[in-house]
Amino acid sequence: MYTLFVTDTVNNHHVIKFERFEYNNLMELLINRLYDDIGACKGDLSC
């Protein structure tokens, strides 16, 4: 089990626990755990 400590833009602190290889990359983890309304592109610049 791994732990990630995140501080967002409004200074809220989040602790995210996850398993190794649970997500392909950090952006997927953040979108799935913190930001449900990030949009259709999900933070990707390809849209």
mmCIF entry with sequence, helices, sheets and N, C-alpha, C, O atoms, coordinates in Angstrom:
data_MODEL
# 
_entry.id   MODEL 
# 
_entity.id                         1 
_entity.type                       polymer 
_entity.pdbx_number_of_molecules   1 
# 
_entity_poly.entity_id                      1 
_entity_poly.type                           'polypeptide(L)' 
_entity_poly.nstd_linkage                   no 
_entity_poly.nstd_monomer                   no 
_entity_poly.pdbx_seq_one_letter_code       MYTLFVTDTVNNHHVIKFERFEYNNLMELLINRLYDDIGACKGDLSC 
_entity_poly.pdbx_seq_one_letter_code_can   MYTLFVTDTVNNHHVIKFERFEYNNLMELLINRLYDDIGACKGDLSC 
_entity_poly.pdbx_strand_id                 A 
# 
loop_
_entity_poly_seq.entity_id 
_entity_poly_seq.num 
_entity_poly_seq.mon_id 
_entity_poly_seq.hetero 
1 1  MET n 
1 2  TYR n 
1 3  THR n 
1 4  LEU n 
1 5  PHE n 
1 6  VAL n 
1 7  THR n 
1 8  ASP n 
1 9  THR n 
1 10 VAL n 
1 11 ASN n 
1 12 ASN n 
1 13 HIS n 
1 14 HIS n 
1 15 VAL n 
1 16 ILE n 
1 17 LYS n 
1 18 PHE n 
1 19 GLU n 
1 20 ARG n 
1 21 PHE n 
1 22 GLU n 
1 23 TYR n 
1 24 ASN n 
1 25 ASN n 
1 26 LEU n 
1 27 MET n 
1 28 GLU n 
1 29 LEU n 
1 30 LEU n 
1 31 ILE n 
1 32 ASN n 
1 33 ARG n 
1 34 LEU n 
1 35 TYR n 
1 36 ASP n 
1 37 ASP n 
1 38 ILE n 
1 39 GLY n 
1 40 ALA n 
1 41 CYS n 
1 42 LYS n 
1 43 GLY n 
1 44 ASP n 
1 45 LEU n 
1 46 SER n 
1 47 CYS n 
# 
_struct_asym.id          A 
_struct_asym.entity_id   1 
# 
_struct_conf.conf_type_id            HELX_P 
_struct_conf.id                      HELX_P1 
_struct_conf.pdbx_PDB_helix_id       AA1 
_struct_conf.beg_label_comp_id       LEU 
_struct_conf.beg_label_asym_id       A 
_struct_conf.beg_label_seq_id        26 
_struct_conf.pdbx_beg_PDB_ins_code   ? 
_struct_conf.end_label_comp_id       ARG 
_struct_conf.end_label_asym_id       A 
_struct_conf.end_label_seq_id        33 
_struct_conf.pdbx_end_PDB_ins_code   ? 
_struct_conf.beg_auth_comp_id        LEU 
_struct_conf.beg_auth_asym_id        A 
_struct_conf.beg_auth_seq_id         26 
_struct_conf.end_auth_comp_id        ARG 
_struct_conf.end_auth_asym_id        A 
_struct_conf.end_auth_seq_id         33 
_struct_conf.pdbx_PDB_helix_class    1 
_struct_conf.details                 ? 
_struct_conf.pdbx_PDB_helix_length   8 
# 
_struct_conf_type.id          HELX_P 
_struct_conf_type.criteria    ? 
_struct_conf_type.reference   ? 
# 
_struct_sheet.id               AA1 
_struct_sheet.type             ? 
_struct_sheet.number_strands   2 
_struct_sheet.details          ? 
# 
_struct_sheet_order.sheet_id     AA1 
_struct_sheet_order.range_id_1   1 
_struct_sheet_order.range_id_2   2 
_struct_sheet_order.offset       ? 
_struct_sheet_order.sense        anti-parallel 
# 
loop_
_struct_sheet_range.sheet_id 
_struct_sheet_range.id 
_struct_sheet_range.beg_label_comp_id 
_struct_sheet_range.beg_label_asym_id 
_struct_sheet_range.beg_label_seq_id 
_struct_sheet_range.pdbx_beg_PDB_ins_code 
_struct_sheet_range.end_label_comp_id 
_struct_sheet_range.end_label_asym_id 
_struct_sheet_range.end_label_seq_id 
_struct_sheet_range.pdbx_end_PDB_ins_code 
_struct_sheet_range.beg_auth_comp_id 
_struct_sheet_range.beg_auth_asym_id 
_struct_sheet_range.beg_auth_seq_id 
_struct_sheet_range.end_auth_comp_id 
_struct_sheet_range.end_auth_asym_id 
_struct_sheet_range.end_auth_seq_id 
AA1 1 TYR A 2  ? THR A 7  ? TYR A 2  THR A 7  
AA1 2 HIS A 13 ? PHE A 18 ? HIS A 13 PHE A 18 
# 
loop_
_atom_site.group_PDB 
_atom_site.id 
_atom_site.type_symbol 
_atom_site.label_atom_id 
_atom_site.label_alt_id 
_atom_site.label_comp_id 
_atom_site.label_asym_id 
_atom_site.label_entity_id 
_atom_site.label_seq_id 
_atom_site.pdbx_PDB_ins_code 
_atom_site.Cartn_x 
_atom_site.Cartn_y 
_atom_site.Cartn_z 
_atom_site.occupancy 
_atom_site.B_iso_or_equiv 
_atom_site.pdbx_formal_charge 
_atom_site.auth_seq_id 
_atom_site.auth_comp_id 
_atom_site.auth_asym_id 
_atom_site.auth_atom_id 
_atom_site.pdbx_PDB_model_num 
ATOM 1   N N  . MET A 1 1  ? 0.853   -1.170 0.000   1.00 0.00 ? 1  MET A N  1 
ATOM 2   C CA . MET A 1 1  ? 0.000   0.000  0.000   1.00 0.00 ? 1  MET A CA 1 
ATOM 3   C C  . MET A 1 1  ? 0.902   1.237  0.000   1.00 0.00 ? 1  MET A C  1 
ATOM 4   O O  . MET A 1 1  ? 1.880   1.318  0.743   1.00 0.00 ? 1  MET A O  1 
ATOM 5   N N  . TYR A 1 2  ? 0.547   2.180  -0.844  1.00 0.00 ? 2  TYR A N  1 
ATOM 6   C CA . TYR A 1 2  ? 1.273   3.444  -0.955  1.00 0.00 ? 2  TYR A CA 1 
ATOM 7   C C  . TYR A 1 2  ? 0.354   4.575  -0.516  1.00 0.00 ? 2  TYR A C  1 
ATOM 8   O O  . TYR A 1 2  ? -0.870  4.441  -0.543  1.00 0.00 ? 2  TYR A O  1 
ATOM 9   N N  . THR A 1 3  ? 0.948   5.678  -0.114  1.00 0.00 ? 3  THR A N  1 
ATOM 10  C CA . THR A 1 3  ? 0.189   6.848  0.319   1.00 0.00 ? 3  THR A CA 1 
ATOM 11  C C  . THR A 1 3  ? 0.690   8.071  -0.421  1.00 0.00 ? 3  THR A C  1 
ATOM 12  O O  . THR A 1 3  ? 1.895   8.291  -0.547  1.00 0.00 ? 3  THR A O  1 
ATOM 13  N N  . LEU A 1 4  ? -0.255  8.868  -0.912  1.00 0.00 ? 4  LEU A N  1 
ATOM 14  C CA . LEU A 1 4  ? 0.058   10.100 -1.624  1.00 0.00 ? 4  LEU A CA 1 
ATOM 15  C C  . LEU A 1 4  ? -0.596  11.254 -0.868  1.00 0.00 ? 4  LEU A C  1 
ATOM 16  O O  . LEU A 1 4  ? -1.782  11.194 -0.542  1.00 0.00 ? 4  LEU A O  1 
ATOM 17  N N  . PHE A 1 5  ? 0.170   12.293 -0.592  1.00 0.00 ? 5  PHE A N  1 
ATOM 18  C CA . PHE A 1 5  ? -0.348  13.482 0.077   1.00 0.00 ? 5  PHE A CA 1 
ATOM 19  C C  . PHE A 1 5  ? -0.482  14.585 -0.965  1.00 0.00 ? 5  PHE A C  1 
ATOM 20  O O  . PHE A 1 5  ? 0.494   14.948 -1.621  1.00 0.00 ? 5  PHE A O  1 
ATOM 21  N N  . VAL A 1 6  ? -1.703  15.121 -1.118  1.00 0.00 ? 6  VAL A N  1 
ATOM 22  C CA . VAL A 1 6  ? -1.993  16.112 -2.157  1.00 0.00 ? 6  VAL A CA 1 
ATOM 23  C C  . VAL A 1 6  ? -2.574  17.360 -1.504  1.00 0.00 ? 6  VAL A C  1 
ATOM 24  O O  . VAL A 1 6  ? -3.447  17.269 -0.641  1.00 0.00 ? 6  VAL A O  1 
ATOM 25  N N  . THR A 1 7  ? -2.088  18.518 -1.920  1.00 0.00 ? 7  THR A N  1 
ATOM 26  C CA . THR A 1 7  ? -2.675  19.800 -1.533  1.00 0.00 ? 7  THR A CA 1 
ATOM 27  C C  . THR A 1 7  ? -3.215  20.448 -2.798  1.00 0.00 ? 7  THR A C  1 
ATOM 28  O O  . THR A 1 7  ? -2.465  20.687 -3.745  1.00 0.00 ? 7  THR A O  1 
ATOM 29  N N  . ASP A 1 8  ? -4.520  20.735 -2.819  1.00 0.00 ? 8  ASP A N  1 
ATOM 30  C CA . ASP A 1 8  ? -5.122  21.294 -4.029  1.00 0.00 ? 8  ASP A CA 1 
ATOM 31  C C  . ASP A 1 8  ? -4.987  22.814 -4.057  1.00 0.00 ? 8  ASP A C  1 
ATOM 32  O O  . ASP A 1 8  ? -4.350  23.406 -3.186  1.00 0.00 ? 8  ASP A O  1 
ATOM 33  N N  . THR A 1 9  ? -5.590  23.435 -5.062  1.00 0.00 ? 9  THR A N  1 
ATOM 34  C CA . THR A 1 9  ? -5.415  24.870 -5.293  1.00 0.00 ? 9  THR A CA 1 
ATOM 35  C C  . THR A 1 9  ? -6.075  25.749 -4.235  1.00 0.00 ? 9  THR A C  1 
ATOM 36  O O  . THR A 1 9  ? -5.727  26.923 -4.112  1.00 0.00 ? 9  THR A O  1 
ATOM 37  N N  . VAL A 1 10 ? -7.019  25.206 -3.473  1.00 0.00 ? 10 VAL A N  1 
ATOM 38  C CA . VAL A 1 10 ? -7.654  25.976 -2.399  1.00 0.00 ? 10 VAL A CA 1 
ATOM 39  C C  . VAL A 1 10 ? -7.121  25.550 -1.030  1.00 0.00 ? 10 VAL A C  1 
ATOM 40  O O  . VAL A 1 10 ? -7.763  25.777 -0.005  1.00 0.00 ? 10 VAL A O  1 
ATOM 41  N N  . ASN A 1 11 ? -5.950  24.935 -1.028  1.00 0.00 ? 11 ASN A N  1 
ATOM 42  C CA . ASN A 1 11 ? -5.213  24.550 0.175   1.00 0.00 ? 11 ASN A CA 1 
ATOM 43  C C  . ASN A 1 11 ? -5.906  23.473 1.009   1.00 0.00 ? 11 ASN A C  1 
ATOM 44  O O  . ASN A 1 11 ? -5.696  23.399 2.220   1.00 0.00 ? 11 ASN A O  1 
ATOM 45  N N  . ASN A 1 12 ? -6.731  22.639 0.371   1.00 0.00 ? 12 ASN A N  1 
ATOM 46  C CA . ASN A 1 12 ? -7.286  21.466 1.045   1.00 0.00 ? 12 ASN A CA 1 
ATOM 47  C C  . ASN A 1 12 ? -6.275  20.340 0.934   1.00 0.00 ? 12 ASN A C  1 
ATOM 48  O O  . ASN A 1 12 ? -5.670  20.138 -0.119  1.00 0.00 ? 12 ASN A O  1 
ATOM 49  N N  . HIS A 1 13 ? -6.096  19.613 2.016   1.00 0.00 ? 13 HIS A N  1 
ATOM 50  C CA . HIS A 1 13 ? -5.131  18.523 2.041   1.00 0.00 ? 13 HIS A CA 1 
ATOM 51  C C  . HIS A 1 13 ? -5.863  17.189 1.917   1.00 0.00 ? 13 HIS A C  1 
ATOM 52  O O  . HIS A 1 13 ? -6.873  16.962 2.584   1.00 0.00 ? 13 HIS A O  1 
ATOM 53  N N  . HIS A 1 14 ? -5.350  16.317 1.066   1.00 0.00 ? 14 HIS A N  1 
ATOM 54  C CA . HIS A 1 14 ? -5.946  15.008 0.825   1.00 0.00 ? 14 HIS A CA 1 
ATOM 55  C C  . HIS A 1 14 ? -4.885  13.935 1.024   1.00 0.00 ? 14 HIS A C  1 
ATOM 56  O O  . HIS A 1 14 ? -3.717  14.128 0.686   1.00 0.00 ? 14 HIS A O  1 
ATOM 57  N N  . VAL A 1 15 ? -5.305  12.813 1.572   1.00 0.00 ? 15 VAL A N  1 
ATOM 58  C CA . VAL A 1 15 ? -4.435  11.649 1.707   1.00 0.00 ? 15 VAL A CA 1 
ATOM 59  C C  . VAL A 1 15 ? -5.068  10.539 0.882   1.00 0.00 ? 15 VAL A C  1 
ATOM 60  O O  . VAL A 1 15 ? -6.203  10.135 1.132   1.00 0.00 ? 15 VAL A O  1 
ATOM 61  N N  . ILE A 1 16 ? -4.324  10.049 -0.105  1.00 0.00 ? 16 ILE A N  1 
ATOM 62  C CA . ILE A 1 16 ? -4.831  9.014  -1.001  1.00 0.00 ? 16 ILE A CA 1 
ATOM 63  C C  . ILE A 1 16 ? -3.993  7.761  -0.819  1.00 0.00 ? 16 ILE A C  1 
ATOM 64  O O  . ILE A 1 16 ? -2.773  7.792  -0.984  1.00 0.00 ? 16 ILE A O  1 
ATOM 65  N N  . LYS A 1 17 ? -4.646  6.665  -0.481  1.00 0.00 ? 17 LYS A N  1 
ATOM 66  C CA . LYS A 1 17 ? -3.963  5.381  -0.361  1.00 0.00 ? 17 LYS A CA 1 
ATOM 67  C C  . LYS A 1 17 ? -4.280  4.558  -1.605  1.00 0.00 ? 17 LYS A C  1 
ATOM 68  O O  . LYS A 1 17 ? -5.423  4.530  -2.060  1.00 0.00 ? 17 LYS A O  1 
ATOM 69  N N  . PHE A 1 18 ? -3.275  3.894  -2.150  1.00 0.00 ? 18 PHE A N  1 
ATOM 70  C CA . PHE A 1 18 ? -3.479  3.112  -3.363  1.00 0.00 ? 18 PHE A CA 1 
ATOM 71  C C  . PHE A 1 18 ? -2.482  1.962  -3.413  1.00 0.00 ? 18 PHE A C  1 
ATOM 72  O O  . PHE A 1 18 ? -1.455  1.980  -2.735  1.00 0.00 ? 18 PHE A O  1 
ATOM 73  N N  . GLU A 1 19 ? -2.801  0.975  -4.221  1.00 0.00 ? 19 GLU A N  1 
ATOM 74  C CA . GLU A 1 19 ? -1.942  -0.188 -4.423  1.00 0.00 ? 19 GLU A CA 1 
ATOM 75  C C  . GLU A 1 19 ? -1.020  0.047  -5.612  1.00 0.00 ? 19 GLU A C  1 
ATOM 76  O O  . GLU A 1 19 ? -1.344  0.822  -6.513  1.00 0.00 ? 19 GLU A O  1 
ATOM 77  N N  . ARG A 1 20 ? 0.108   -0.610 -5.614  1.00 0.00 ? 20 ARG A N  1 
ATOM 78  C CA . ARG A 1 20 ? 1.041   -0.521 -6.740  1.00 0.00 ? 20 ARG A CA 1 
ATOM 79  C C  . ARG A 1 20 ? 0.360   -1.052 -8.002  1.00 0.00 ? 20 ARG A C  1 
ATOM 80  O O  . ARG A 1 20 ? -0.306  -2.087 -7.960  1.00 0.00 ? 20 ARG A O  1 
ATOM 81  N N  . PHE A 1 21 ? 0.523   -0.357 -9.106  1.00 0.00 ? 21 PHE A N  1 
ATOM 82  C CA . PHE A 1 21 ? -0.051  -0.689 -10.414 1.00 0.00 ? 21 PHE A CA 1 
ATOM 83  C C  . PHE A 1 21 ? -1.582  -0.616 -10.441 1.00 0.00 ? 21 PHE A C  1 
ATOM 84  O O  . PHE A 1 21 ? -2.201  -1.172 -11.349 1.00 0.00 ? 21 PHE A O  1 
ATOM 85  N N  . GLU A 1 22 ? -2.194  0.047  -9.481  1.00 0.00 ? 22 GLU A N  1 
ATOM 86  C CA . GLU A 1 22 ? -3.645  0.212  -9.482  1.00 0.00 ? 22 GLU A CA 1 
ATOM 87  C C  . GLU A 1 22 ? -4.083  1.146  -10.610 1.00 0.00 ? 22 GLU A C  1 
ATOM 88  O O  . GLU A 1 22 ? -5.156  0.970  -11.186 1.00 0.00 ? 22 GLU A O  1 
ATOM 89  N N  . TYR A 1 23 ? -3.245  2.140  -10.922 1.00 0.00 ? 23 TYR A N  1 
ATOM 90  C CA . TYR A 1 23 ? -3.511  3.091  -11.997 1.00 0.00 ? 23 TYR A CA 1 
ATOM 91  C C  . TYR A 1 23 ? -2.309  3.144  -12.926 1.00 0.00 ? 23 TYR A C  1 
ATOM 92  O O  . TYR A 1 23 ? -1.181  2.884  -12.510 1.00 0.00 ? 23 TYR A O  1 
ATOM 93  N N  . ASN A 1 24 ? -2.557  3.483  -14.187 1.00 0.00 ? 24 ASN A N  1 
ATOM 94  C CA . ASN A 1 24 ? -1.474  3.574  -15.162 1.00 0.00 ? 24 ASN A CA 1 
ATOM 95  C C  . ASN A 1 24 ? -0.573  4.778  -14.920 1.00 0.00 ? 24 ASN A C  1 
ATOM 96  O O  . ASN A 1 24 ? 0.629   4.727  -15.182 1.00 0.00 ? 24 ASN A O  1 
ATOM 97  N N  . ASN A 1 25 ? -1.165  5.871  -14.414 1.00 0.00 ? 25 ASN A N  1 
ATOM 98  C CA . ASN A 1 25 ? -0.364  7.069  -14.165 1.00 0.00 ? 25 ASN A CA 1 
ATOM 99  C C  . ASN A 1 25 ? -1.007  7.918  -13.072 1.00 0.00 ? 25 ASN A C  1 
ATOM 100 O O  . ASN A 1 25 ? -2.125  7.649  -12.633 1.00 0.00 ? 25 ASN A O  1 
ATOM 101 N N  . LEU A 1 26 ? -0.292  8.930  -12.649 1.00 0.00 ? 26 LEU A N  1 
ATOM 102 C CA . LEU A 1 26 ? -0.742  9.785  -11.551 1.00 0.00 ? 26 LEU A CA 1 
ATOM 103 C C  . LEU A 1 26 ? -2.009  10.551 -11.910 1.00 0.00 ? 26 LEU A C  1 
ATOM 104 O O  . LEU A 1 26 ? -2.876  10.733 -11.056 1.00 0.00 ? 26 LEU A O  1 
ATOM 105 N N  . MET A 1 27 ? -2.134  10.999 -13.143 1.00 0.00 ? 27 MET A N  1 
ATOM 106 C CA . MET A 1 27 ? -3.315  11.765 -13.555 1.00 0.00 ? 27 MET A CA 1 
ATOM 107 C C  . MET A 1 27 ? -4.586  10.927 -13.412 1.00 0.00 ? 27 MET A C  1 
ATOM 108 O O  . MET A 1 27 ? -5.607  11.439 -12.953 1.00 0.00 ? 27 MET A O  1 
ATOM 109 N N  . GLU A 1 28 ? -4.542  9.658  -13.794 1.00 0.00 ? 28 GLU A N  1 
ATOM 110 C CA . GLU A 1 28 ? -5.708  8.781  -13.639 1.00 0.00 ? 28 GLU A CA 1 
ATOM 111 C C  . GLU A 1 28 ? -6.092  8.638  -12.171 1.00 0.00 ? 28 GLU A C  1 
ATOM 112 O O  . GLU A 1 28 ? -7.275  8.669  -11.832 1.00 0.00 ? 28 GLU A O  1 
ATOM 113 N N  . LEU A 1 29 ? -5.114  8.484  -11.313 1.00 0.00 ? 29 LEU A N  1 
ATOM 114 C CA . LEU A 1 29 ? -5.374  8.355  -9.880  1.00 0.00 ? 29 LEU A CA 1 
ATOM 115 C C  . LEU A 1 29 ? -6.053  9.607  -9.341  1.00 0.00 ? 29 LEU A C  1 
ATOM 116 O O  . LEU A 1 29 ? -7.046  9.511  -8.620  1.00 0.00 ? 29 LEU A O  1 
ATOM 117 N N  . LEU A 1 30 ? -5.528  10.779 -9.683  1.00 0.00 ? 30 LEU A N  1 
ATOM 118 C CA . LEU A 1 30 ? -6.101  12.035 -9.191  1.00 0.00 ? 30 LEU A CA 1 
ATOM 119 C C  . LEU A 1 30 ? -7.515  12.256 -9.707  1.00 0.00 ? 30 LEU A C  1 
ATOM 120 O O  . LEU A 1 30 ? -8.385  12.696 -8.955  1.00 0.00 ? 30 LEU A O  1 
ATOM 121 N N  . ILE A 1 31 ? -7.754  11.960 -10.971 1.00 0.00 ? 31 ILE A N  1 
ATOM 122 C CA . ILE A 1 31 ? -9.092  12.136 -11.543 1.00 0.00 ? 31 ILE A CA 1 
ATOM 123 C C  . ILE A 1 31 ? -10.088 11.203 -10.867 1.00 0.00 ? 31 ILE A C  1 
ATOM 124 O O  . ILE A 1 31 ? -11.191 11.621 -10.516 1.00 0.00 ? 31 ILE A O  1 
ATOM 125 N N  . ASN A 1 32 ? -9.706  9.951  -10.685 1.00 0.00 ? 32 ASN A N  1 
ATOM 126 C CA . ASN A 1 32 ? -10.623 8.975  -10.095 1.00 0.00 ? 32 ASN A CA 1 
ATOM 127 C C  . ASN A 1 32 ? -10.880 9.218  -8.616  1.00 0.00 ? 32 ASN A C  1 
ATOM 128 O O  . ASN A 1 32 ? -11.975 8.935  -8.130  1.00 0.00 ? 32 ASN A O  1 
ATOM 129 N N  . ARG A 1 33 ? -9.909  9.727  -7.902  1.00 0.00 ? 33 ARG A N  1 
ATOM 130 C CA . ARG A 1 33 ? -10.060 9.887  -6.454  1.00 0.00 ? 33 ARG A CA 1 
ATOM 131 C C  . ARG A 1 33 ? -10.477 11.286 -6.023  1.00 0.00 ? 33 ARG A C  1 
ATOM 132 O O  . ARG A 1 33 ? -11.123 11.434 -4.986  1.00 0.00 ? 33 ARG A O  1 
ATOM 133 N N  . LEU A 1 34 ? -10.125 12.325 -6.792  1.00 0.00 ? 34 LEU A N  1 
ATOM 134 C CA . LEU A 1 34 ? -10.374 13.695 -6.334  1.00 0.00 ? 34 LEU A CA 1 
ATOM 135 C C  . LEU A 1 34 ? -11.286 14.508 -7.237  1.00 0.00 ? 34 LEU A C  1 
ATOM 136 O O  . LEU A 1 34 ? -12.184 15.193 -6.746  1.00 0.00 ? 34 LEU A O  1 
ATOM 137 N N  . TYR A 1 35 ? -11.078 14.448 -8.530  1.00 0.00 ? 35 TYR A N  1 
ATOM 138 C CA . TYR A 1 35 ? -11.721 15.391 -9.443  1.00 0.00 ? 35 TYR A CA 1 
ATOM 139 C C  . TYR A 1 35 ? -12.666 14.680 -10.396 1.00 0.00 ? 35 TYR A C  1 
ATOM 140 O O  . TYR A 1 35 ? -12.266 14.280 -11.489 1.00 0.00 ? 35 TYR A O  1 
ATOM 141 N N  . ASP A 1 36 ? -13.920 14.523 -9.986  1.00 0.00 ? 36 ASP A N  1 
ATOM 142 C CA . ASP A 1 36 ? -14.918 13.875 -10.830 1.00 0.00 ? 36 ASP A CA 1 
ATOM 143 C C  . ASP A 1 36 ? -15.367 14.774 -11.978 1.00 0.00 ? 36 ASP A C  1 
ATOM 144 O O  . ASP A 1 36 ? -15.739 14.270 -13.038 1.00 0.00 ? 36 ASP A O  1 
ATOM 145 N N  . ASP A 1 37 ? -15.342 16.078 -11.792 1.00 0.00 ? 37 ASP A N  1 
ATOM 146 C CA . ASP A 1 37 ? -15.879 17.012 -12.782 1.00 0.00 ? 37 ASP A CA 1 
ATOM 147 C C  . ASP A 1 37 ? -14.772 17.724 -13.560 1.00 0.00 ? 37 ASP A C  1 
ATOM 148 O O  . ASP A 1 37 ? -14.876 18.921 -13.825 1.00 0.00 ? 37 ASP A O  1 
ATOM 149 N N  . ILE A 1 38 ? -13.729 17.008 -13.922 1.00 0.00 ? 38 ILE A N  1 
ATOM 150 C CA . ILE A 1 38 ? -12.584 17.628 -14.598 1.00 0.00 ? 38 ILE A CA 1 
ATOM 151 C C  . ILE A 1 38 ? -12.863 17.871 -16.089 1.00 0.00 ? 38 ILE A C  1 
ATOM 152 O O  . ILE A 1 38 ? -12.138 18.629 -16.733 1.00 0.00 ? 38 ILE A O  1 
ATOM 153 N N  . GLY A 1 39 ? -13.898 17.239 -16.638 1.00 0.00 ? 39 GLY A N  1 
ATOM 154 C CA . GLY A 1 39 ? -14.252 17.453 -18.039 1.00 0.00 ? 39 GLY A CA 1 
ATOM 155 C C  . GLY A 1 39 ? -14.005 16.232 -18.898 1.00 0.00 ? 39 GLY A C  1 
ATOM 156 O O  . GLY A 1 39 ? -13.456 15.234 -18.432 1.00 0.00 ? 39 GLY A O  1 
ATOM 157 N N  . ALA A 1 40 ? -14.413 16.313 -20.156 1.00 0.00 ? 40 ALA A N  1 
ATOM 158 C CA . ALA A 1 40 ? -14.323 15.173 -21.067 1.00 0.00 ? 40 ALA A CA 1 
ATOM 159 C C  . ALA A 1 40 ? -12.886 14.789 -21.390 1.00 0.00 ? 40 ALA A C  1 
ATOM 160 O O  . ALA A 1 40 ? -12.587 13.611 -21.584 1.00 0.00 ? 40 ALA A O  1 
ATOM 161 N N  . CYS A 1 41 ? -12.001 15.767 -21.448 1.00 0.00 ? 41 CYS A N  1 
ATOM 162 C CA . CYS A 1 41 ? -10.597 15.488 -21.797 1.00 0.00 ? 41 CYS A CA 1 
ATOM 163 C C  . CYS A 1 41 ? -9.820  14.891 -20.633 1.00 0.00 ? 41 CYS A C  1 
ATOM 164 O O  . CYS A 1 41 ? -8.752  14.312 -20.833 1.00 0.00 ? 41 CYS A O  1 
ATOM 165 N N  . LYS A 1 42 ? -10.341 15.025 -19.430 1.00 0.00 ? 42 LYS A N  1 
ATOM 166 C CA . LYS A 1 42 ? -9.704  14.500 -18.220 1.00 0.00 ? 42 LYS A CA 1 
ATOM 167 C C  . LYS A 1 42 ? -8.280  15.007 -18.034 1.00 0.00 ? 42 LYS A C  1 
ATOM 168 O O  . LYS A 1 42 ? -7.392  14.255 -17.632 1.00 0.00 ? 42 LYS A O  1 
ATOM 169 N N  . GLY A 1 43 ? -8.067  16.292 -18.331 1.00 0.00 ? 43 GLY A N  1 
ATOM 170 C CA . GLY A 1 43 ? -6.760  16.898 -18.137 1.00 0.00 ? 43 GLY A CA 1 
ATOM 171 C C  . GLY A 1 43 ? -5.786  16.674 -19.261 1.00 0.00 ? 43 GLY A C  1 
ATOM 172 O O  . GLY A 1 43 ? -4.646  17.133 -19.187 1.00 0.00 ? 43 GLY A O  1 
ATOM 173 N N  . ASP A 1 44 ? -6.202  15.978 -20.306 1.00 0.00 ? 44 ASP A N  1 
ATOM 174 C CA . ASP A 1 44 ? -5.332  15.705 -21.446 1.00 0.00 ? 44 ASP A CA 1 
ATOM 175 C C  . ASP A 1 44 ? -5.437  16.855 -22.446 1.00 0.00 ? 44 ASP A C  1 
ATOM 176 O O  . ASP A 1 44 ? -6.528  17.379 -22.670 1.00 0.00 ? 44 ASP A O  1 
ATOM 177 N N  . LEU A 1 45 ? -4.337  17.246 -23.038 1.00 0.00 ? 45 LEU A N  1 
ATOM 178 C CA . LEU A 1 45 ? -4.338  18.367 -23.981 1.00 0.00 ? 45 LEU A CA 1 
ATOM 179 C C  . LEU A 1 45 ? -4.740  17.968 -25.394 1.00 0.00 ? 45 LEU A C  1 
ATOM 180 O O  . LEU A 1 45 ? -4.719  18.810 -26.292 1.00 0.00 ? 45 LEU A O  1 
ATOM 181 N N  . SER A 1 46 ? -5.104  16.712 -25.617 1.00 0.00 ? 46 SER A N  1 
ATOM 182 C CA . SER A 1 46 ? -5.405  16.245 -26.972 1.00 0.00 ? 46 SER A CA 1 
ATOM 183 C C  . SER A 1 46 ? -6.813  16.613 -27.432 1.00 0.00 ? 46 SER A C  1 
ATOM 184 O O  . SER A 1 46 ? -7.122  16.419 -28.607 1.00 0.00 ? 46 SER A O  1 
ATOM 185 N N  . CYS A 1 47 ? -7.674  17.129 -26.571 1.00 0.00 ? 47 CYS A N  1 
ATOM 186 C CA . CYS A 1 47 ? -9.044  17.480 -26.975 1.00 0.00 ? 47 CYS A CA 1 
ATOM 187 C C  . CYS A 1 47 ? -9.092  18.782 -27.745 1.00 0.00 ? 47 CYS A C  1 
ATOM 188 O O  . CYS A 1 47 ? -10.167 19.218 -28.156 1.00 0.00 ? 47 CYS A O  1 
# 
